Amino acid sequence: MNYWQKIEEKIQSLINKQEFISVEWNVISNNRTASRGLIQADDSNTELQAIDKPIYRIYSMTKPIVSMAAIIAIEQGKLSLKDPLTKFLPYFSDAKVQLRSGSTEQPNRPISILDLLTHNSGLSYGFNSNCHIGKIYRKENLIHNSNLPLEDFVKLIATYPLAFHPGSQWQYSVSTDVLARVLELLFDQSIDRILSDLIFKPLGMRDTGYSVMADQNWRLMPIYGEPNLDLVTDKLADRKKLTKIDLSKFYSQDQNNCNPRGGHGLFSTLADYTKFCIAILQDLKSNEKNLVSQQTLKFALKNQIPAEQIPISLNGEARTGYGWNLIGRVRLQENNEFTKSRVEEFGWAGAASTYFWIDPNLNSIGVVMTQHLGHSYPLGEKLENICSAITIMENNKTSLC
């Protein structure tokens, strides 16, 4: 029996139920392609049905790539985790912590580069509805200032108060946008050039960038759901899941109308993001060094936040068993045999339901691509659990032979 067929069957059932218009996926287990495909609804764009390399807006799956660029900079000696943010962006020295009562305090210490990588900075997001500063972001449409260059956007971020003292809490935030601006100053280049030189060109990620060439626009997947990023965690957003939307203003594919960010903004393909994941796994398990040394990567992928901040919680919803490394979530909990086999698994997701995981112990990688903003169904997590169960079963059979 081909157990991997369960992945395709699961995705097809979701398409049949009109939960998603299309889903593309790739699972690599023990150095072989275990399951890969693209399934679309019968009534979806007929032109896209013929595409073997659709292009997606990957939203927060931009973050691990920017974070990897920072890790490369650290290995090169250009940057230190202990560096205060004010070393590069002095205007953050004016930042105050605003308590829920409305009163303000001086931060106990400056924001560090480590705080930016681990989302311990005190910054927020407009969709963090349980955060008093996030509510201000949302009210003033901070994230939607897409017309601003990154430099000006980060200066605008610095005018808002911090939600807590740096290092004292974990909160998903615009920290990676600020980190991207630090990288621009370090390398004296725009973040798009930095990512191209450090990651995309070396790995052959030809279809990944902050815009799409005009003659390739036909490959860009249509996107559905809640267009306002600040509302994607609202319960009502899920009702709009099959509504096609226009993001030409907020997330433009036009090179002349986009301002690169650190926390979102990249376009990519299943094949390209798989290359990124493979490079990380190879660097972790060998001395191949596609991006960084094994020693650097082993450190970067360890949990970096204190026990009292675990599990991480996104908008009040706990991610049970997960801490945070320098790239994304990382599994720590060992409460049963299934999770015990998957300790050190890591990865992240994007607002449009894109998702990836890398599991060093199971020697597996998964990338899931779709375009549905604000969807409540945990597509990536569900597929990962199925894939991991199959991999564990196969590994156990092999060990008995």
N, C-alpha and C positions, 0 to 999 in steps of 0.2 A: 504493500500500500504506500502511495506517495503522500506522506503527511503534509508536505508543503503545499499540496493542493488546497488545504484548508484556508490558506491566506487568500488565494484567488476567490474561493467560494465566499469567504467573509466579505470581501470587498464587493463582489457582485451582488450580494444580498443587500448591502447598503445602497448601492446604485439603484437596485430594483425598488427599494423602499423610498427612493428619491431623497435620501439623506444627503447625498453628494452628487454633483453632476459628473465629476471625474476624479479618479484616484490613480496615481502612478507610484510605483514602489520598487525597491531593490533591496534584497536581503542577501548578504554574503555570510556564509557560515563555513568555518574551517577552510578558508581560502578558495571557496567555490561559490558560484552564484546558486543560491538555494531556491530563490523565488524572485521573479521580476516580471513586471507587466504594466499595462496601462488599460484601464477599463473606463469607458464613458457611457453616459446615458444615450439611448437611441436618438433622443431629440436634442442632443448637444450639437455644438457647431460642427458641421460636416467636414469643414476644412481641417479642423484640429484632429479629427479621427485618423487622418492620414499622416500625422506628424509623429516621428519617432523621437524627437527631442524638443518637447514643449518647453517654453520659458516661463518661470514663475516668479512672482514677487514673494521673497522669502522672509520679509519682515525681520523678526528678532533672531532668525538664524544667521543674520548679519553679525550679531554680537560675537559668537565664537570665532569668527574669522578675524574681526578686529582685535579680539583678545589674543588670538594667536600672534598677530603682528606685534602686540605689546610684549608677549613672551619672547619673541625673536629679538626685540629691542633690548630686553633684559639680558638675554644670553650674549648679545653683542656688547654689553657694558654701557649702553646708551641710557639705561633707565634702571631704577631700583624700586622694589616694592615699598621701601621705606621713604622714598622721596615724598615730601609734602606737595600737594597740588599747587600751592602758592609759589613754588619754585618755578613753575612754568606759566601759571595763570595768576598773577598777583592779586587780581581783582576779587578772587574768592576769599581774600583775607577779611573782607567786609561782611561775609556771610554770618548770620545769626541763627541760632536755634529758636524756633517758635514753638512754644508748648501749646497743648490743646486748649489751655485757658486763654491763650492769646498773648501772654507775656513772652518776652524774648530773653535769651541768655547768650553769653559768649560760648562758643563751642569749647569743650574740654581740651580739644587738641585739633590741629588742622586735618583736613581730609588728606589721606595718603593715596598713592597709586594702588596699593593693595585694596583700599576701600572701594575704589572705582571698579576694580576687577571683581570684587566679591559682593557688590551692591550693599556695602555697609556705610555709604557716604552720607546718608541723611537726605539725599535727593529722592524724588518720587516719580510717579506717572499719573496722568489724569484719570486713568481707569482704576487706580487704587482708591476705590470709593470709601474704604475704611481708614484712609489717611487724611488728616486735616489739611496737609499741604497739597496732597493730590487733588483735593477738591478745588483748591485755588488754581492749580494748573488747568483743571478741566474748565472752570468758570472763565478763565482768560484764554482758553484755546492755545496753550503754550505749544503743544506738539504740532499744531497745525500751521506754525509759522514756516511753511515750506519754502517761502520766497527768500528766506534769509540764508546767506552763506553760513557754513558751519561755524566760522569764527564769531559771527554776530549772534547766532543761535545760542552758542555756549555763553557768551556775555549776557544774554537775556536770562538764561538759566540761573546765572550767578546773582541776579537781582532778587530771586525768590528766597525766602527763609528755608533753613533745613528743618526736616521733620523730627530729627533726633540728633544726639551727639554722635559724631563719627565713630564707627566701630561698635556702638552699643546695641544696634539692631540690624536685622537683615530685611531689606525692602527692595524689591525689583524697581528699577529706576532708569533715568536718562544718564546714568553714570558712564555708560559706554560711549555716548555722544561726547561727553567731556573728555574721556580717554582718547577718542579719535583726534580731538583737537590737540591734545598733548603730543600725540604721535606726529601730527603735522609740523609742530614746532621742532620736534626732535630731528626729523628727517628733512625739514625744510622743503616739503612737498605736500600736495593735497592728499587726502586720505585715499582717494581712488587710485592715484599713482603709487602710493605706498603699498596698498594691497596687491596691485598688479605686479609690482616688482618683487615683493617678498613671497607672495603666495600663488597668484593666478598664473603667471608666466612659468614659474618653476614646475607647477603641477599640471600644466596644460589645461587649465580651466578657461577655455576660450569663450565660453558663453556666459561668464559671470562678470558682473560689473554694475555700475549705478545707472546705466541706461541701456537701451536696446537699439542697435543699428536700424535705421529706417527700413532697409530691405529685409530685416528679420522680424518686423512687427507682426507679421502673419503667424509667427510661432508663439506669440505671447498669449498665455491662457486667459480667458475671460475670468472675472472674479465676481464673487457673490457675497451677499450678507450685509453686515452693518458697515457703512462707509466711514463712520466717525470712530477713529481709533480709541477715543476716550470712552466710548460706549460699548466696546466689544465684550466686556465682562458683565454687562447688565443682562438680566434674565430675559428682557424683551428682545435683545439682539438676535436670539436664536430664531425668532419668528420670521426674520428676514433672510433666512439662510439660502433660499432659492431665488432671491432677488438679485439680478445682475446689476452691477454698479460701475460707475465711471470714476476712476482715481487719477485722471490725467492732471489734476491740480495738486493733490497731496502726494502721490507716488508716481510721478511722471516717468515714462520710459524715454522721453525726448531729451537728448543730451543738452539741448539749449534751454531746457526748462526744469532741470533737476539740481538740487544742492545736496551733495552726499552727506550722510549722517553716519554715526557709529552704531546706533541702536537699531536701525532699520534702513531700508533703501536699496539693498542689493537685489538684483535679478540673478537667477541661476537656473540650472537644469538638474535633473536627477543624476545624470552622468557626471556632471561637474562636482556636485556636492559629495557624491560617492568617492571621487578622487581625493577630496579633502579628508574624508573619514579614513580612507585606506592609508593615506600618508601618515596620519596621526597614529593609527594602530601599528603600522610598520615601524615608525620612530620609537614607539613605546616598547616593542618586542624585539628590536634589533638595533644595531649601530648604523643603520642605513642613512639616517639623517636626511629625510626629505625636507623637513622644515627646521627642527631643532634637535639637539642631542637627546639621547635616551635619559641621561641624568637630569637634564632640565625638565623634560616632559614628565618624568616620574614625580618630581616635586610639584609641578604645575597641576597635576591631576589628583593630588591628594586634597581631601577636604581642608578648606582654609578658614572656616568659621567656627566659633566656639560652640560647645555642647548646648548651651542655653538657647542658642538660636536655631537649633535643629529640632524638628524638621523645618525646612523653609516653607513659607506660606505665601501664596500669591492671592492678594485681595481677600485675605481671610480664609482661604482654602489650603489646608496643610498638604504638602507633598510628603506623605508618610515615608520615612526611611531615607530621606534625601538631605544631604548637606550641599555645599557649593565649593567647587574647585576654581581654578582660574579661567575656566572655559564655560562651565555650565553646571547643571545639577550633577551630583555624584551619589551613588547608592551606598549607604552605610549599614543599614539594618540587617541583622542575621536571625530573624525570629522563626524562620522555618527553612526547610531544605531548599525550597525554590529560590527564596531571596538570598540564602547563603551562597548558592552557586553564582549569584549575579552581583555580589559585592564588588564595587569599583566600576560598575557600569555607569556611563555618563553620557551626557548629550544635552539637547535643548529643543525648543520648538519655536514656531512663528505664529503670529496672530491669525494668519489665514489657514491654520490647521496643518502647516508643514511641520515635519518632525524628523529627528535623527537620534540614533543611539550608537554607541560604541561599547562593546563588552569585552574587555581584555581577557577575562577568565574563560568566557565561552568562545573566544576568538570569533566574534560575530559583529556585523555592522548592519544597520538598517537605515534607509532613507525613505520617507514618505512625502509625496508632493500632491497637494490639491490647492484650491483657492476658495476658501469659505471663511469669511471673517465673522467672529462671534459665535461660531458653532459650538454647542454644548457637548457634542459627542466626542469623547477622548479617542479619536481615531488612532493616533500614533501609539498611545499607551496600550490600547487593545491589541494592535497588531504586534507590538513588541512582546507582549506577554505570550501570545500564541507562538511567535517565532522562538522565543527563549525556551518555552516548554518543549518544543520539537527538538531544538538543539541539545538540550539537556538529555532528552531521551536517546537521541542518536549517539551522543558521547558516552552514555552509560552502556549502550549496546556494544560500542567499540571496545570499551574497557573490559567487557566480559569475554570478548573473543580471544 
